[in-house]
Amino acid sequence: MALVLLLIAFVAQTTALSVKEVVQQQCSQGPQFWCHDLQNAVLCNKVEFCSTLMWNDSRLDLPRNQVKFLCPVCVAVIQSLKNRIGNHSSRRYIFRAIKGVCGTMSWFVRFLCHRVIDHLVEPIAKLLAEHANPQKVCNSLSFCWGDKVHLEDALLISGQINQGECGACQSFVAQMKLSVNNEAYKAEISRLLDTSCDDIFHSLPECKSFVTTYKHELIKALMEPWDYKMACEKVSMCVAAKHDSPANHRAIEGQ
């Protein structure tokens, strides 16, 4: 009898560990999985995160596949804030910098900046006052979930390295590639571009002007299996880099 009870206990413990591992694996997918529905949010203990940032603010709604850009945009925004704040420790100064940072961002990431900032001014201010680095801040806020984000990629996607048409192309193409099938035809991509500003970029006039001006180049960039950096170089909207410094690829480590 004792042996049977021991066997039952072993099976129960093994099953519990197996279920826990499955849950951890599912929840490691990040906000796309957490906020798919209430059941997932409860499972991953992210109800507050999803309620605050993903479900309640229709003004800042965004396609679920675009959630992945919240991580690099968060890193870029926090890095920008740290540059602006410098050695200032005044609570008022920090709050003013946080509330004004999205207004300094380019049109193609401004709405994502608002998603990162608007509901989280207090915790961001607290973490900045503690001198937390961008990766730690974004991990703590659940925008990044274990990934190491390369600073160069974060700054490129947010348009803080390349200005003008090059920066816009890199961020726009990176975000649009999430919605474009690798085997999509030219006509299909053209239709996606026609609705992209309304569907993804909140009907911003800057977006509509950009798509109208560069539609031919954007179609080509999205049809080919290039990453966003190569795509914008290939269609001559960015100048190819002559060299690549290893320092630019340094991942921002959490503290």
C-alpha positions in Angstrom: 0.0 0.0 0.0 2.8 2.4 0.9 4.5 1.7 -2.4 1.2 2.5 -4.3 0.9 5.8 -2.4 4.5 6.6 -3.1 3.9 5.9 -6.8 0.8 8.1 -6.9 2.7 11.0 -5.2 5.5 10.7 -7.7 3.2 10.7 -10.7 1.3 13.7 -9.2 4.6 15.6 -8.7 5.9 14.8 -12.1 2.6 15.9 -13.7 2.6 19.2 -11.7 6.2 19.9 -12.9 5.2 19.1 -16.5 2.2 21.4 -16.4 4.4 24.2 -14.9 7.0 23.8 -17.6 4.3 24.0 -20.3 2.8 27.2 -18.7 6.3 28.8 -18.5 6.9 28.0 -22.1 3.6 29.4 -23.2 4.0 32.5 -21.1 7.5 33.1 -22.4 5.9 34.1 -25.8 5.2 37.5 -24.3 2.2 40.0 -24.7 0.9 38.4 -27.8 0.1 35.3 -25.8 -0.7 37.0 -22.4 -3.3 39.3 -23.8 -4.9 37.0 -26.3 -7.7 36.5 -23.9 -8.5 36.7 -20.1 -7.7 33.0 -19.6 -4.2 33.5 -20.9 -3.7 36.7 -18.8 -4.8 34.9 -15.7 -2.5 31.9 -16.5 0.5 34.1 -16.9 -0.4 36.5 -14.0 -0.6 39.5 -16.5 -4.2 40.6 -16.0 -3.1 44.1 -14.8 -0.6 44.5 -17.7 -3.2 43.5 -20.3 -6.0 45.5 -18.8 -3.9 48.6 -18.5 -2.0 48.5 -21.8 -3.7 46.3 -24.3 -7.4 46.1 -23.7 -8.7 49.5 -22.4 -7.3 52.2 -24.6 -8.8 52.1 -28.1 -7.0 55.4 -29.0 -3.7 53.5 -28.8 -4.9 50.1 -30.2 -2.4 48.3 -32.4 -2.4 44.9 -34.2 -1.3 42.1 -31.9 1.6 41.1 -34.2 3.0 44.6 -33.7 3.3 44.1 -30.0 6.8 42.7 -30.5 7.9 46.3 -31.4 7.0 47.5 -27.9 10.3 46.0 -26.6 12.8 47.8 -28.9 10.7 51.0 -28.8 10.7 50.9 -25.0 14.5 50.4 -24.9 14.9 53.3 -27.3 12.5 55.6 -25.4 14.1 54.9 -22.1 17.6 55.4 -23.6 16.4 58.8 -24.9 15.0 59.7 -21.5 18.3 58.8 -19.8 20.1 61.0 -22.3 17.7 63.9 -21.6 17.7 63.5 -17.8 21.4 63.1 -17.4 22.4 63.7 -13.8 19.2 65.5 -12.8 17.5 63.9 -9.8 14.6 66.3 -9.4 11.3 64.3 -9.4 9.6 67.2 -11.3 12.3 67.3 -13.9 12.1 63.5 -14.5 8.3 63.6 -14.8 8.4 66.5 -17.2 10.9 64.6 -19.4 8.8 61.4 -19.4 5.6 63.2 -20.3 7.3 65.1 -23.2 9.5 62.4 -24.7 6.9 61.0 -27.2 6.5 64.4 -28.7 10.2 64.2 -29.8 9.8 60.8 -31.5 9.2 60.3 -35.2 5.7 59.7 -36.5 6.3 56.0 -37.2 6.9 55.1 -33.6 5.1 58.0 -31.8 2.0 55.9 -31.1 4.1 53.0 -29.8 5.9 55.5 -27.5 2.6 56.5 -26.1 1.7 52.9 -25.5 5.0 52.5 -23.5 4.7 55.8 -21.6 1.2 57.0 -21.0 0.0 54.6 -18.3 3.4 54.0 -16.6 4.8 57.4 -15.8 5.1 56.6 -12.1 7.0 53.3 -12.3 9.2 54.6 -15.2 10.1 57.7 -13.0 10.9 55.4 -10.1 13.2 53.1 -12.2 14.9 56.1 -13.8 15.6 57.6 -10.4 17.2 54.3 -9.4 19.5 54.6 -12.5 18.1 51.3 -14.0 19.4 50.7 -17.5 16.9 50.6 -20.4 16.8 46.7 -20.6 16.0 46.5 -16.9 13.3 49.2 -17.1 11.6 47.5 -20.1 11.9 44.0 -18.5 10.3 45.4 -15.3 7.4 46.9 -17.2 6.9 43.6 -19.2 7.6 45.1 -22.6 10.6 42.9 -22.9 10.4 39.4 -21.5 13.9 38.0 -21.3 15.2 39.0 -24.7 18.5 41.0 -25.0 17.8 43.9 -27.3 20.6 45.3 -29.4 20.8 49.0 -28.9 21.5 49.6 -32.6 18.2 47.8 -33.6 16.2 49.6 -31.0 17.5 53.0 -32.1 17.1 52.2 -35.8 13.5 51.0 -35.5 12.7 54.2 -33.5 14.4 56.4 -36.1 17.0 57.8 -33.7 20.0 56.9 -35.8 18.9 57.6 -39.4 16.7 60.6 -39.9 14.4 61.5 -42.8 13.3 58.9 -45.4 15.9 56.3 -44.4 14.7 56.2 -40.8 11.1 56.2 -41.9 11.8 53.4 -44.4 13.6 51.2 -41.8 10.9 51.4 -39.2 8.0 51.3 -41.6 9.3 48.2 -43.4 10.2 46.4 -40.2 6.7 46.9 -38.9 4.9 46.1 -42.2 6.8 42.9 -42.7 4.9 41.5 -39.8 1.7 41.7 -41.9 3.2 40.6 -45.2 3.3 37.0 -46.3 6.7 36.0 -47.8 4.9 34.8 -50.9 2.6 37.9 -51.3 2.1 39.2 -54.8 2.7 42.9 -55.8 -1.0 43.6 -56.0 -1.6 42.3 -52.5 1.3 44.3 -51.0 -0.1 47.4 -52.8 -3.5 46.9 -51.2 -1.8 46.5 -47.8 0.1 49.7 -48.3 -3.1 51.5 -49.3 -4.6 50.7 -45.9 -1.5 50.6 -43.7 -1.7 54.2 -42.5 -5.2 53.7 -41.2 -4.7 50.1 -39.9 -1.3 50.5 -38.2 -0.2 54.2 -38.0 -3.4 55.8 -36.8 -4.2 57.7 -40.0 -1.3 60.0 -39.5 -0.9 62.5 -42.5 2.9 62.0 -42.4 2.3 58.3 -43.1 0.0 58.9 -46.0 2.4 61.3 -47.6 5.3 58.9 -47.1 3.4 55.9 -48.6 2.2 58.0 -51.6 5.7 59.3 -52.3 7.6 56.0 -51.9 5.0 53.4 -52.7 7.0 51.9 -55.6 10.1 51.5 -53.4 8.1 50.1 -50.4 6.5 47.5 -52.6 9.9 46.3 -53.8 11.3 46.3 -50.2 8.4 44.3 -48.9 8.3 41.7 -51.8 11.9 40.6 -51.2 13.1 38.4 -48.3 15.4 41.2 -47.0 15.5 42.4 -43.4 14.5 46.0 -42.9 18.0 47.4 -43.1 19.0 45.7 -46.3 15.6 46.4 -47.9 15.9 50.1 -47.5 19.5 50.0 -48.8 18.4 47.9 -51.8 15.7 50.4 -52.8 18.1 53.3 -52.3 16.3 54.9 -49.4 19.3 54.3 -47.2 23.0 54.5 -47.9 24.8 51.1 -47.3 27.1 51.3 -44.3 30.7 51.1 -45.2 31.7 49.4 -41.9 30.0 48.0 -38.9 31.4 48.7 -35.4 31.1 45.8 -33.0 30.2 48.3 -30.3 26.9 49.0 -32.2 25.8 45.4 -31.7 26.4 45.3 -28.0 23.3 44.0 -26.3 21.9 46.1 -23.4 22.3 43.9 -20.4 19.9 43.9 -17.5 21.3 44.9 -14.2 
